[in-house]
């Protein structure tokens, strides 16, 4: 079998550490950071760190503050096929590698020919000659068309390749393990063992889970999968709680303190893996040449070596003459170069923007960059904007938005912090699964270049809309009441959603859906970024729609052109008019709660929802009634007068 592959950009989302990936004929799980080449091969670490390092000091400062530890580096997933083919030893044994290291999960497999269930070790290699992946059953066959020889009697290359089972168990703390097949089949009886030919996964021909039966050939015990997804039924049948297993970190990495109940899930289900990813847009001055030079770790290390060796009374001496040759090399004036070195060396918190501690402050800084001056022509490689005059647009845009900014060039960096299972991350860091056994000072990250459109809603129009329609607050209260109950059940802090957030979020979804028709991008390659805050000193209500599916070189183009006068009006008008009706109406429009924990009102897959990669909030807190009005109040939408004009 060919070595399984995926793009480097997928090494953070959706195939980050702990994710289950279905490759042809096998199911693997991305191994922890301990097994990455950077950690496993010290002799190669320096080279790989330099080759895969991403310079984003602003994001590193934010992560350091949020996690309460120093995040000294962001590194891209390794891309070294020669190492993958040779393999390397990690996690107490060989690890399957394909650009990034993998372990085998789930371990239970079955033979499609005789239905025998067999356990495949976590570190079993992925190659055609591996006997672990071929059926070894020599006793008898189940569901065979004729009474022919058992699988073990066949030549190795003719033995059926084992298929990974589709049922596993997981808990909300990110732990995951194989389904307890033997325990489920035997119940209170003594288990008979795990050798091939003992357990069989049989299809009885019935409908649903009742048609799938696990059977023990030794004692005849059996049980269908009916009720397995019911937590109380599963607990009663097995008496098991979470075992704390973390297979991505190896077989000896159990968390003995987990007391969570487990939930049966299918390995391909969406609730098996919820990555917590923190993203950032590279903005001036961090996108400027001088910043990028000094943020290069190898260059900065050279400068620090010089400063550490030249001191007067213990204080560093920094002058233009000391670095004149290096400044000339990069085409920068020596005085400017020395001043920047002084700032970074003596005031690193100012240089990296550590003062931006809250999410709203972090995003407000980005928003100010969108509305600020255009970078100089020589500084537009990583960030560029084109300001527009709102008066150039027709009333479709002019009456509802205060700013339209075209962004021909931007760079997004995304860092994987951790992940959860069963339920999405809710802000409680203690519930995130660890990416490594030992604490590391770096995180996996990827960056991609693209383009975008920033739209800011009119503050005057927003204020009038909120004052005029009292039912808006009632709809928001419906969502916040549900969210408060969820937070109470989880023991997390309740942070209410605002009408402006729901409005901006829903509008973003509708525009992305329309743009996928207008400019040829699939909706999964577009992404939203919300800029909403009610803080007095950073009031804002805007959305950034940008390409997120491109590689490090960029994207297809066309999104910025769609934001120009004459094009944007048609997109906005079509998006709003399409939101007026849904294939699921009147059920959708009159809904008082649907989707995840009922946190959506008038929003479903037919009218509003996007692919998971496109939405910041997991397709939650959406309500198109805030856009087009409700059945009870058709004029209550922000764009209602546009529809009925």
C-alpha positions in Angstrom: 0.0 0.0 0.0 1.3 3.5 -0.8 2.4 5.6 2.1 -0.7 7.6 3.2 -0.4 11.4 2.7 -2.2 14.6 3.4 -1.3 18.3 3.1 0.8 20.0 5.7 -1.9 22.5 6.3 -4.2 19.7 7.4 -1.7 18.7 10.2 -3.4 21.2 12.6 -7.0 21.0 11.4 -8.6 18.6 10.7 -5.9 16.1 11.2 -4.1 17.5 14.3 -2.7 15.5 17.3 -5.3 13.1 18.6 -7.5 13.1 15.4 -8.5 9.8 13.8 -7.8 9.7 10.1 -9.3 7.2 7.7 -6.6 6.2 5.2 -7.3 3.5 2.5 -7.7 0.2 4.3 -6.8 1.5 7.8 -7.6 3.9 10.6 -4.8 5.8 12.2 -4.5 8.5 14.9 -2.1 11.4 14.8 0.5 10.9 17.5 1.5 13.4 20.2 4.2 16.0 19.9 6.6 13.8 21.8 6.9 11.6 18.7 7.5 14.5 16.3 11.0 14.5 14.8 11.8 17.8 16.6 11.6 15.9 19.9 12.7 12.5 18.8 15.9 13.4 17.0 17.9 16.1 18.9 20.6 16.1 16.1 17.9 17.2 13.6 15.9 19.4 15.9 17.9 22.7 15.3 17.6 22.3 11.5 13.9 21.3 11.6 13.0 24.1 14.0 14.6 26.7 11.6 12.9 25.1 8.6 9.4 24.8 10.1 9.3 27.9 12.4 6.5 30.4 12.0 7.2 33.9 13.0 4.1 35.4 14.8 5.3 37.0 18.0 1.9 38.6 18.6 0.1 35.2 18.6 2.9 33.7 20.8 2.4 36.4 23.3 -1.3 35.9 23.4 -0.9 32.1 23.8 1.6 32.6 26.6 -0.8 34.7 28.4 -3.8 32.4 27.9 -2.0 29.2 28.8 0.1 30.7 31.6 3.4 29.4 30.2 6.0 30.6 27.8 5.2 29.6 24.2 8.6 30.1 22.6 7.9 28.7 19.2 5.3 27.8 16.6 6.3 25.0 14.3 4.6 23.5 11.2 3.9 19.8 11.0 7.0 18.0 9.7 7.2 17.2 6.0 10.0 14.8 5.6 9.1 11.8 3.5 12.6 10.3 3.8 12.2 10.1 7.5 8.7 8.7 7.2 9.9 5.9 4.9 12.8 5.0 7.1 10.7 5.4 10.3 12.0 6.3 13.7 11.5 4.9 17.2 9.2 6.8 19.6 6.6 6.2 22.3 8.5 3.1 23.4 8.3 1.6 19.9 8.1 2.2 16.2 5.5 4.8 15.2 3.7 4.8 11.8 4.7 8.0 10.1 3.4 9.9 7.0 4.9 13.4 7.2 3.7 13.3 10.8 3.8 10.3 13.2 0.8 8.1 13.7 -0.4 5.3 16.0 -2.9 2.7 15.1 -6.4 3.2 16.4 -8.8 1.6 17.0 -7.0 -1.6 17.7 -9.9 -4.0 17.3 -10.4 -5.1 13.7 -12.6 -7.7 12.0 -12.2 -10.0 9.0 -14.7 -9.2 6.3 -14.5 -12.9 5.2 -15.0 -14.8 8.4 -16.1 -12.0 10.7 -13.5 -12.9 13.3 -12.5 -10.0 15.6 -8.7 -9.6 16.1 -6.6 -7.1 18.1 -3.9 -5.3 16.2 -1.1 -3.6 18.3 -1.0 0.1 18.4 2.5 0.2 16.8 1.9 -2.4 14.1 3.5 -1.0 10.9 1.6 -0.1 7.8 2.8 -2.4 5.0 1.5 -5.2 2.8 3.6 -7.9 4.5 2.5 -7.1 8.0 0.8 -10.3 9.3 -1.0 -8.3 12.0 -3.2 -6.8 9.4 -4.2 -10.1 7.8 -6.7 -12.5 9.3 -5.2 -15.3 11.5 -8.5 -17.1 12.3 -7.9 -20.9 12.0 -11.0 -22.3 13.8 -14.1 -21.9 11.8 -15.8 -19.4 9.6 -18.9 -17.3 10.1 -21.2 -16.2 7.3 -19.2 -18.0 4.6 -20.7 -18.8 1.3 -19.3 -22.3 1.4 -17.4 -24.4 3.9 -13.9 -23.8 2.5 -10.6 -23.5 4.2 -10.1 -21.0 7.1 -8.4 -17.7 6.5 -5.1 -18.7 8.2 -4.7 -21.5 5.7 -4.5 -19.1 2.8 -1.3 -17.6 1.5 -0.5 -14.3 3.2 -1.2 -12.2 0.2 -4.6 -13.8 -0.2 -5.7 -13.5 3.4 -8.3 -10.8 3.9 -7.0 -7.5 5.2 -8.6 -6.7 8.5 -11.0 -3.8 8.7 -11.0 -1.4 11.8 -14.3 -1.5 13.8 -16.4 1.6 13.7 -17.5 1.7 17.4 -15.2 3.3 20.1 -15.8 5.0 23.5 -14.7 8.5 24.5 -15.1 11.0 27.3 -15.4 14.8 27.5 -11.8 15.1 28.7 -10.5 13.9 25.4 -9.7 10.3 26.5 -10.6 7.6 24.0 -10.4 3.8 23.9 -11.6 0.7 22.1 -15.1 -0.4 22.6 -15.1 -3.2 25.3 -16.3 -5.9 22.9 -15.7 -8.9 25.2 -17.3 -7.2 28.2 -20.3 -6.2 26.1 -20.8 -9.7 24.8 -20.4 -11.5 28.1 -22.0 -9.0 30.5 -21.7 -10.4 34.0 -20.1 -13.7 32.8 -16.4 -14.4 32.8 -14.7 -13.2 29.7 -13.2 -15.9 27.4 -10.1 -14.1 26.0 -9.0 -12.1 23.0 -7.3 -14.6 20.7 -8.5 -14.9 17.1 -11.6 -17.0 16.7 -13.1 -16.1 20.1 -15.1 -13.0 19.2 -17.1 -12.5 16.0 -18.8 -9.4 14.7 -21.8 -10.7 12.9 -24.4 -9.0 10.7 -27.8 -10.5 11.3 -29.5 -8.7 8.5 -31.7 -6.7 10.9 -32.2 -2.9 10.7 -30.0 -0.5 12.6 -27.8 -1.5 15.6 -30.0 -4.5 16.4 -28.7 -6.1 13.2 -25.1 -6.0 14.5 -24.1 -8.7 17.0 -20.9 -9.5 18.8 -20.6 -13.2 19.7 -18.2 -15.3 21.7 -17.5 -18.7 20.0 -16.3 -20.3 23.2 -19.3 -19.9 25.5 -21.9 -18.7 23.1 -22.5 -15.4 24.8 -23.7 -12.6 22.5 -25.3 -9.2 22.4 -26.5 -6.9 19.7 -25.3 -3.3 19.6 -28.8 -2.1 20.4 -28.6 0.3 23.3 -24.9 0.7 23.2 -25.2 4.5 22.5 -27.4 4.9 25.6 -25.1 5.9 28.4 -27.2 4.2 31.1 -27.5 1.0 29.1 -23.8 0.9 28.4 -22.9 1.5 32.0 -25.3 -1.1 33.3 -24.0 -3.7 30.8 -20.3 -3.1 31.3 -19.9 -1.3 34.6 -17.1 0.7 33.0 -16.2 4.4 33.4 -13.4 6.2 31.6 -10.1 4.4 31.6 -8.2 7.6 30.9 -6.5 6.1 27.8 -4.6 8.5 25.5 -3.5 6.4 22.6 -2.0 9.3 20.7 0.6 9.5 23.6 1.3 5.8 23.7 0.1 2.7 25.6 1.5 3.8 29.0 -0.1 7.3 29.0 -3.3 6.7 30.8 -4.8 9.4 33.1 -5.7 7.5 36.3 -7.7 10.4 37.7 -10.4 10.7 35.1 -13.9 9.9 36.6 -15.9 10.9 33.6 -18.5 8.6 32.1 -17.9 7.4 28.6 -20.0 7.7 25.5 -20.1 5.3 22.6 -19.3 7.0 19.3 -18.5 6.0 15.8 -14.9 6.7 14.8 -16.0 8.9 11.9 -18.5 11.0 13.9 -18.0 14.7 14.2 -18.0 14.7 18.0 -14.9 12.4 18.2 -12.5 15.4 17.8 -13.0 19.1 18.6 -9.7 20.9 18.1 -9.1 24.1 20.0 -7.3 26.3 17.5 -6.2 29.9 18.1 -5.8 32.0 15.0 -4.3 35.4 14.2 -4.0 37.7 11.2 -0.5 39.1 10.6 -0.8 42.9 10.7 1.6 45.8 10.7 4.1 46.4 12.3 4.6 42.6 12.6 4.2 42.1 8.9 6.9 44.6 8.1 10.3 43.5 6.8 12.2 44.8 9.9 9.9 42.8 12.3 10.1 39.7 10.2 13.9 39.8 10.2 14.3 40.3 13.9 11.6 37.7 14.6 13.6 35.1 12.7 15.0 33.0 15.5 18.4 32.2 14.0 19.0 35.9 13.2 17.9 37.0 16.7 20.1 34.4 18.4 23.1 35.8 16.5 22.2 39.4 17.7 21.7 38.2 21.3 25.1 36.5 21.3 26.7 39.9 20.3 24.8 41.8 23.0 25.5 39.3 25.7 29.2 39.6 25.1 29.4 43.4 25.0 28.2 45.0 28.3 29.1 48.1 30.4 28.3 47.8 34.1 26.2 44.8 33.3 24.0 46.7 30.8 24.0 45.9 27.0 25.6 48.3 24.6 23.6 48.8 21.4 24.8 51.1 18.7 24.3 51.6 15.0 27.9 50.7 14.2 27.6 47.3 15.9 25.1 46.1 13.4 25.8 48.3 10.3 26.9 45.4 8.1 23.9 43.3 9.0 21.6 46.3 8.5 23.2 46.9 5.1 22.6 43.2 4.2 18.9 43.6 4.6 18.7 47.1 3.1 17.8 48.9 6.4 19.3 52.0 7.8 21.7 51.2 10.6 20.0 53.6 13.1 16.6 52.2 12.4 17.9 48.6 12.8 19.7 49.5 16.1 16.5 51.2 17.5 14.4 48.1 16.7 17.0 45.8 18.3 16.9 48.0 21.4 13.1 47.9 21.6 13.0 44.1 21.2 15.9 43.4 23.6 14.9 45.8 26.4 11.1 45.9 25.9 10.0 42.5 24.5 6.4 43.0 25.8 6.0 46.1 23.6 7.6 44.5 20.6 5.4 41.4 20.7 2.2 43.1 21.8 1.9 41.2 25.1 -0.4 44.0 26.4 -3.2 42.7 24.2 -4.5 40.2 26.8 -8.2 39.9 26.0 -9.8 38.5 22.9 -11.6 41.7 22.2 -8.4 43.8 22.5 -6.6 41.3 20.3 -9.2 41.6 17.5 -9.7 45.3 17.9 -6.0 45.7 17.0 -6.6 43.8 13.8 -9.7 45.8 13.1 -7.7 49.0 13.5 -5.1 47.7 11.0 -7.9 47.1 8.5 -9.1 50.7 8.9 -5.6 52.1 9.0 -3.3 53.4 6.3 -2.1 51.1 3.5 1.4 49.7 4.0 4.2 51.1 1.9 4.6 49.3 -1.5 7.7 47.4 -0.2 5.8 46.1 2.8 2.8 44.5 1.1 4.0 40.9 0.9 2.2 39.7 4.0 -0.5 42.4 4.4 -2.2 44.8 2.0 -5.5 46.7 2.1 -7.5 48.8 -0.3 -9.7 51.4 1.3 -13.0 52.1 -0.4 -15.4 55.0 -0.2 -18.8 53.8 1.2 -20.4 56.5 -0.9 -19.3 54.6 -4.1 -21.7 51.8 -3.2 -25.4 51.8 -3.8 -27.9 52.0 -0.9 -27.8 48.2 -0.6 -24.4 48.6 1.0 -24.2 52.3 1.9 -27.3 52.2 4.2 -26.2 49.2 6.2 -22.4 49.3 6.4 -20.0 52.0 7.5 -16.8 50.4 6.1 -15.8 48.1 3.3 -12.2 47.2 3.2 -10.7 45.0 0.5 -7.7 43.0 1.6 -5.8 41.6 -1.4 -3.1 40.0 0.8 -3.3 38.6 4.3 -1.6 35.8 6.2 -3.4 33.7 8.8 -1.6 31.6 11.4 -3.4 28.9 13.3 -2.0 27.2 16.4 -3.4 24.0 17.9 -3.6 24.3 21.7 -5.5 21.1 22.5 -8.7 19.3 21.8 -11.8 17.8 23.4 -14.1 15.0 22.5 -17.9 14.4 22.8 -18.6 18.1 23.5 -16.8 21.2 22.0 -14.3 23.2 23.9 -16.1 25.6 26.3 -13.3 27.8 27.6 -12.2 25.5 30.4 -8.5 24.7 29.7 -8.5 21.9 32.2 -10.9 19.9 30.0 -8.6 20.0 27.0 -6.6 16.9 26.1 -2.8 17.3 26.2 -0.8 17.3 23.0 2.2 15.7 24.7 3.2 13.7 27.8 5.8 16.2 28.9 5.2 20.0 28.9 6.7 21.6 25.8 7.3 25.2 25.1 6.1 25.1 21.5 2.9 24.4 19.6 2.1 23.0 16.2 0.8 25.7 13.8 0.3 26.4 10.1 0.0 29.6 8.1 -1.6 30.4 4.8 -1.8 33.4 2.6 -5.1 34.6 1.1 -7.4 37.5 0.5 -10.4 38.9 2.3 -13.2 41.5 2.6 -13.8 43.3 5.8 -17.4 44.6 6.3 -18.3 46.8 9.3 -22.0 47.4 10.1 -23.2 51.0 10.6 -23.3 52.0 14.3 -26.1 54.4 13.7 -28.2 51.8 11.9 -27.5 49.2 14.6 -28.5 51.6 17.4 -31.8 52.4 15.7 -32.5 48.7 15.0 -31.9 47.7 18.6 -34.0 50.5 20.0 -36.9 50.0 17.6 -37.5 46.2 17.9 -38.1 44.9 21.5 -38.5 41.3 20.3 -34.8 41.2 19.4 -33.9 41.0 23.1 -36.5 38.3 23.6 -34.9 36.1 20.9 -31.5 36.6 22.4 -32.8 35.7 25.8 -34.0 32.4 24.4 -30.5 31.5 23.4 -28.8 32.9 26.5 -31.2 30.9 28.8 -30.1 27.7 27.1 -26.5 28.7 27.1 -26.7 29.5 30.9 -28.0 26.0 31.6 -25.2 24.4 29.6 -22.6 26.5 31.4 -24.2 25.6 34.8 -24.1 21.9 34.0 -20.4 22.1 33.0 -19.4 24.4 35.8 -18.0 27.0 33.4 -18.4 30.8 33.4 -21.5 32.1 31.6 -20.8 34.8 29.1 -24.0 36.0 27.4 -24.3 36.4 23.7 -25.3 39.8 22.3 -27.7 40.7 19.5 -24.9 42.2 17.5 -22.9 39.0 17.7 -25.8 36.9 16.4 -26.5 39.5 13.7 -22.9 39.7 12.5 -22.4 35.9 12.7 -25.6 35.1 10.8 -24.8 37.7 8.1 -21.3 36.2 7.7 -22.8 32.8 7.1 -25.3 34.1 4.5 -22.7 36.1 2.7 -20.2 33.2 2.6 -22.9 30.9 1.2 -23.6 33.4 -1.5 -20.0 34.1 -2.3 -19.5 30.4 -3.0 -21.8 30.9 -5.9 -20.6 34.3 -7.0 -16.8 33.8 -7.1 -16.3 30.0 -7.4 -14.9 29.2 -4.0 -16.3 26.3 -2.2 -17.8 27.4 1.2 -15.3 25.2 3.0 -12.4 27.2 1.6 -13.9 30.5 2.9 -13.7 31.4 6.6 -15.2 34.0 8.9 -13.6 36.1 11.6 -15.9 38.1 13.8 -15.1 41.5 15.2 -17.8 42.3 17.8 -17.4 44.1 21.1 -19.6 46.3 23.2 -16.7 47.7 25.2 -16.8 51.4 25.3 -13.1 51.8 24.3 -13.3 49.2 21.5 -16.8 49.2 20.2 -17.0 47.3 16.9 -19.3 45.1 14.8 -17.7 43.8 11.8 -16.9 40.6 9.9 -13.9 39.5 7.9 -14.5 36.9 5.2 -11.3 35.5 3.8 -9.9 32.5 2.0 -8.7 29.8 4.4 -8.2 26.8 2.2 -5.1 28.0 0.2 -1.6 26.9 0.8 1.4 29.1 1.9 1.5 30.6 -1.6 -2.0 32.0 -1.7 -5.5 31.4 -3.1 -7.4 31.4 -6.4 -8.2 35.1 -6.4 -11.6 36.7 -7.1 -12.8 37.4 -3.6 -11.5 40.9 -3.4 -13.0 41.7 -6.8 -16.3 40.5 -5.5 -16.1 43.2 -2.8 -15.8 46.1 -5.3 -18.6 48.5 -6.0 -21.1 46.9 -8.4 -20.4 43.4 -7.3 -20.8 43.5 -3.5 -24.3 45.0 -3.7 -25.5 42.0 -5.8 -23.9 39.5 -3.3 -25.5 41.2 -0.2 -28.9 41.6 -1.8 -28.9 37.9 -3.0 -27.7 36.7 0.4 -30.4 38.6 2.2 -33.2 37.6 -0.2 -32.2 33.9 0.0 -32.4 34.1 3.8 -36.1 35.1 3.6 -37.1 31.6 2.8 -35.9 28.1 3.9 -36.8 24.7 2.6 -37.6 23.8 6.2 -39.9 26.8 6.8 -42.2 27.3 8.7 -40.5 24.9 11.2 -37.1 26.6 10.8 -38.3 30.2 11.0 -40.5 29.5 14.0 -38.0 27.3 15.9 -37.3 28.2 19.5 -34.1 26.2 19.5 -32.3 23.8 17.2 -28.8 22.5 16.6 -26.2 22.1 19.4 -28.0 22.5 22.7 -30.7 24.5 20.9 -28.4 27.5 20.5 -29.7 28.3 17.0 -33.1 29.7 16.3 -34.1 30.3 12.7 -31.0 28.6 11.2 -30.5 25.1 9.8 -28.4 23.3 7.2 -30.9 24.2 4.4 -30.5 28.0 4.9 -27.6 29.1 7.1 -25.1 26.5 8.4 -21.6 26.2 6.9 -18.9 23.5 6.8 -17.2 23.3 10.2 -13.9 24.7 8.9 -15.7 27.9 7.8 -17.4 28.8 11.1 -15.7 30.3 14.2 -18.4 29.3 16.6 -19.2 25.7 15.6 -22.4 26.6 13.7 -23.9 27.9 16.9 -25.7 31.2 17.8 -27.4 31.8 14.5 -30.7 33.4 13.7 -31.7 34.6 10.3 -34.8 36.3 11.8 -32.4 39.0 12.9 -31.6 39.5 9.2 -35.0 39.3 7.6 -37.5 39.4 10.4 -39.7 36.8 12.0 -43.2 35.6 11.3 -44.5 37.7 14.3 -42.4 40.8 13.3 -41.5 40.8 9.6 -39.9 44.3 10.0 -37.7 43.2 12.9 -34.7 42.2 10.8 -31.7 44.4 10.2 -32.2 44.2 6.5 -36.1 43.9 6.5 -36.6 47.3 4.8 -34.2 46.1 2.0 -36.3 43.1 1.3 -39.6 45.0 1.3 -38.2 48.1 -0.5 
